Structure formats: structure tokens, C-alpha cells
Amino acid sequence: MVLANRIEKFWDAVKKKDMVGIKDAYVLSEETYVILEGPRFSTLGCSQIFKGWKDFSSSPISLLSMTWVEGPFEEISGSMGWVGGITDIAILVDEKKFTTRFRCTFVMSHVEDDWKIKHEHVSAPLEDPYGIGDWLQK
């Protein structure tokens, strides 16, 4: 799992709040696009993405672990690929530990003998986005 291993390396950098390792994970472009779990919807461009990571690194949030609970699934076609699945993210904020489940998808580009994040999407489903419950029939 080439791409999943690269994302594990990225997550290790996030756990260490290692800005060099975090920056090394992304395609260096102002078109790199991140849809994040919140409270903002998205961040466009590495200058803003890296500012967000710098601010995260100086915040009281600590990432303890990220564990795939569904997947990771991945596919590579030429110089692009994707990896995704469901993750449990264990977090420490001040003295409070908790785990949150997210959907995670990374679109990767092969750049300079490494796979880099071109698009990242981390989200959680809304409880009832249309006001009718789950439309999936039993």
C-alpha cells in the first residue's frame, strides 16, 4: 500500500507537529486544496494550508493516533492516485482525550520520486442532513 504508507508518514509528522515533515507531504502549489473537518470548510493553496498547520502546531491539540477502521483503499493510475477510508483519530486537548471517526480521502500526485497530497478531504457525516433520516431502506 504505497499511498497508505505515505499518508502514515504524514500522520507521524502531524503527531510530532513536525512542520518540515508536514510541508513535505503536499504538492507545493497554490492550487492544492484541502476540505477539512471544521470549523472551516476548506483551505486553498499551500501558503494558507501551511499557515493552518503552523497554527495547529501551536494549539493545545495533540494528535495521538490515526487508525484505519475501514480501508485504506487505494488506486494508482500513472502519476496520480488516491487513498481513502474511515479513520478513528485519537486526540488530546489540554487534559481531555477523545476519539473521533472521520472519512479521509487523499488524492496524490507523484512528484520528485515521492507521493504528495494534491487534495485532502476529511469529514464526518451529518446526523440528518435532509430532515428525513436515512433514506436507505432496510
N, C-alpha and C positions, 0 to 999 in steps of 0.2 A: 504494500500500500504506500506508494511513493508520495502521493499528495497528503495522505493522512499523517505520515511521518513528518512531513514538512510543517504541517499545522501543529503537531505535538511540539516541535522545536519552537514555533511561535508562541504557543501557550506557556512553555517553560520560560521564555523571555518575559512574558506578561507576569507570571508568578514572581519572577525576580525583580520586576519593574526595571528591566534592562532595556533602556531606550535604544541602544545600538542594535540589539537583537530584534526589538520590535520594528524599528525602521527598516532593517534588513529584510523583513518578511513581505514588504509591499513593493509593487511596481511604482517606481518614483515618477509619478505623473499627477498633474492637476485634474486628470480625468478619472483617477482611481476613486471608487465610490463605495461607501460603507452605509448600510442600513443597520442601525444599531438598536439594541433592546430598549433604549429610552434613557432619559426622558425626551431627548430629541429624536426625530425620525431618521435623519440621515446626515452624512458628512461627505462633502465632495472635495477632492484634492488633497494631496499629501501634506501640504502645509497646514491645513485645518485638521486632518487626521492625526498628524504628529503632535499638534497643539493639544488635541483631546487626550492622547496617550500621556503627554507630559503632565497635564493636569490630573489625570487618573493616577499617575505615579506619585504625585504629591498629596493625594487624597488619603483618607483613612481606610479606603477599600483595599483589601488584600485578597487576591485570588489564591485559594488553597489547592484546588484541583479542578480539572475538567475531565469528565468521564463520558465516553460514548455509551449511550444506553440503547440506541438503535443506529446501526451502521458502525463505522463510517462506510459509506458507499462512495465510490469514485470512478471516474472515467477520464481517460486522456485521449485526445484526438490531435495529433500534430503538436503544436506548441501551446495548446490550451487544454485545460482540464477543469474538472470540478470535484469537490469532495463535500459530502454533507451527511447529515443525520440529526439525531436528537442527543443532546448532552445534558448532563447534570453538572452544574457549576457550583462548587462549594466556595463560599465567600466568608470572610471575616471583616466586619465593620466595627471598629473600636473593639469591644469585647463580645460582640454578638456574632455567632456562627450560624449560617443557614445555607441551604441548598436550593437552587432554582433550576428548573428544567427549561431549556431553550431548543428551538430549531436552529441549526447552524449550517450555512452553506458558504463555501468559498469557491469563487471562480479564479483559477490560477493561470498565469502566463509563464512560459519557460523563458527566462531571461538570464544571460550570463551564467549558464550551467547550473541554475537554481530555479526552483519554482517559487513564484512570488504572487501575492494576493493582488488581483486586479479589482475584484468585487467581493465584498463580505456582507453576509446577511445573517443577523442574529435576531430572533424574535420569539415571542410566545403567543399562543392563540388567545384571542379574546373569548371570554366566557360565553357570550351570546351576542355576536355582532349584528344579527338581523332581527333580534327580538322574538324568534320563533323556536329557540333551542336548536338542537342538532337536526338537520334535515335528513340525515342518514337513517333510513328505515331499518328497523330490527328484523 
